[in-house]
Amino acid sequence: MSKINVLSALLLRSPLVWGGALAFCFFALIHGGVITDANVIRYLAGHWVEYVETAMFCVGLAALVIKWIDVERQRRRVDDELLAPVPEGGQEPAEAAALVASLPVEDDATSGSYLVTRLREGLDLVVRTGSAEGLQDHLKYLSDLDAARAAQSYGLVRFVIWAVPIMGFLGTVIGITEAIAQLSPTQLENISGVVAGLGVAFDTTATALALSMVLMFMQFVIDRREQSLLGDVDGVAWAALAGRFQSL
């Protein structure tokens, strides 16, 4: 795969690219007069803090959608017969190299596949050592490694879930500061500036909490689906490799 193709693939799977594009389109619809709902404009595009919150939400949403698509793609292929059935009496460890060669070559359909990677790394151990000794322990290690990688893959989403409420609290501070700045002992009857400042304070916090709750719920659902996928991969890999090779 050429560097250009690799770069294109990375960009197509980048939450920053898709999230930024989604936020741009959303704000363009607002400023273009297509979206005119007063509540939408008030809570999502009423202040620069809300612009930042909404953009960050779009990035987190894009990351979760990309993750969900990948998980569902792998779930549909987890039952594929990637290796030939185990022959009666098992196989010689020397045949492991041929089994590695029979696995699908990484492409758009198999890129990042837990199952293909698990089988390849399990067989690689047999190829390197020339023996199936320790294969079962290695499969357990690979299972733990995949679980850790799955947890790490939500790093950007967790950052966004943390950062959006922080931006909401920042908006609260800015709004209260603006409200206090409008106070004047000689113009107490004119409270419109004070009310506007307090509106910013409460609106930005309400928006931040609502958006972060949506992301947290989506992350929970997708994470459960991914854990279910990893359980299926564990079972398929164990059935395909455990006891396949003859031992001395």
Secondary structure by P-SEA (a helix, b strand, c coil): ccaaaaaaaaaaacaaaaaaaaaaaaaaaaaacccccaaaaacccccaaaaaaaaaaaaaaaaaaaaaaaaaaaaaacccccccccccccccccaaaaaaaacccccccccccaaaaaaaaaaaaaaaaccccaaaaaaaaaaaaaaaaaaacaaaaaaaaaaaaaaaaaaaaaaaaaaaaaccccccccaaaaaaaaaaaaaaaaaaaaaaaaaaaaaaaaaaaaaaaaaaaaaaaaaacccccccc
